[in-house]
Each structure stands twice: as C-alpha cells, then as structure tokens.
Amino acid sequence: MRVIICPSAEEASRQAANMVAKQLQKKANSVLGLATGDTPKKLYKQLIEKYRENKIDFSEVTTFNLDEYFGLRPEHPQSYRSFMQEYFFSQINIPSSQTFVPNGLTSDVENYGAKYEAQIDSAGGIDLQILGIGRDGHIGFNEPGSSLGSLTRVKALTSETISDNARFFNTKEQVPHLAITMGVGSILKAKTCLLLAFGSAKSKAVMEMIEGPITSQVTASALQLHPQTVVFLDEEAAEKLARKKYYHEAEAAQKQLEIFSSDNTPLP
C-alpha cells in the first residue's frame, strides 16, 4: 500500500487527479470505479479542470459507481446518480450510456448484484477504483462485519452511517436504511485502488486501515491485500499513523525512482 501524505486536501486531490489523468492518457477507454460524498468532490473538480484544459478526454471512458441508496429514484436530489450528474458527468464529455450507477429501484433484488458484476466484467473490469472511507472504516457501503469476499448486493446501513448521511437530507428519518453496494471482493478486483481521506475525523479509520489488522470490522483494511492501492491523505487524516515518518521517506524514494525510470538519471 502506497501512502501519500499531503499538506492539504486540495494538494492530495490534485495529486490524485494527476494519477487518474495518467491512467486515461495511458488507456483512453479506461474503466473507472467512482465514489460519492464530500471527499471525492475536490478530485472531480480537478478532473473537470483538466478536461476543460484539454489535458484529458472522457469520451471513451466507462464508469461504474460503487453504490446507490435503495428505494431512491435516479432523479431524486439525494440519489448518487444525481450527485454524479451534478458534480461530474454534466461537466465532462462522457456519454451517459457509458455511466453506470446501481439501480436503487430494482425489483430483482436477488439477482441484481450478479447482473451489475456481469456488466463490470463485460466492460473489461475496473482499471482504477476511486474510494473514500467512512469514520468506522467502511468502503462503499460495506459496513463493519461485511464479508471481505462480498460482491454487489443490498446492504443494511448502520445507525452511524445513517447519522453521518443525515446532513444531506431534510431529516434523519428521510435517510434510506438500505443501499446497493459493490462488495469488498468486488472492489479488490480492480487493477488499482485510489483511496482519499481528509480531516481528523477520518484519522482513526485511516490508521486502522493501514496499520491495523485485516478484519471485517474495518472493511477498508482488506486493501492491505490489494497489490496496487494508493492512499492520498491530508496531514489531519494521517495524524494517528505510527509510521508517518516512514511513509514520507518511502514517498520521497518513490519519486526518485520515478525520475530514474523516466530519464535514466542515476540514483544517488
């Protein structure tokens, strides 16, 4: 797991956007896994700016979102389809037919998850999966106790997640108690995972994800098993990391390696 600690959320988002841009420049028809919430907004803003500057093109990109509230119609203002449309899709040149968000109104609950997984597989699998992390260490809507081998399915939300998301609704009672989410196993299938976490409220979850045991009680800890995970943090989110100094040193060494690889400059 590569841990990149930045001075601010803005800088972390800028560096994460550069990583996404490199993926699209390398493979124009990349498949991106997308996340919603406050954390990735800064990343999407950076990507929109790169698109407007003609540095990246989304016309051949396919996207799959991690999750969606169960029971909300796509046009509901708090649906994740609406979120993606407002903060990303409407501001880039991606065809709507190439954007996939779980259907929160599906009547085929038993089989829907397998169908979503099949759509991802038929697109060639996810090249780069963007992730956030909940205060309790969950990724997607894979709440504590979720199977680390789980695939896309309907999941009951914890009271903590419902409370955290209540700020987006008029009342806590309006927050759905169920969601369709890609599973931990689904996420681990991605070729590369990119996780963003900002602020001291996420510092405990970040520490448990990176330095704690692999456990279903902190589903993000399963990323320790992934061969290509990059974590972008601001200083506050990194404040509880015991090996913080090492992560800075390792990143400095990584940058030297990248310079050497690009122009054959001898390492010191």
Secondary structure, 3 states (H helix, E strand, C coil): CEEEEECCHHHHHHHHHHHHHHHHHHCCCCEEEECCCHHHHHHHHHHHHHHHCCCCCCCCCEEEECEEECCCCCCCCCCHHHHHHHHCHHHCCCCHHHEECCCCCCCCHHHHHHHHHHHHHHCCCCCEEEECCCCCCCECCECCCCCCCCCCEEEECCHHHHHHHHHHCCCHHHCCCEEEECCHHHHHCCCEEEEEECCHHHHHHHHHHHHCCCECCEHHHHHHHCCCEEEEEECCCCCCCCCHHHHHHHHHHHHHHHHHHHHCCCCC
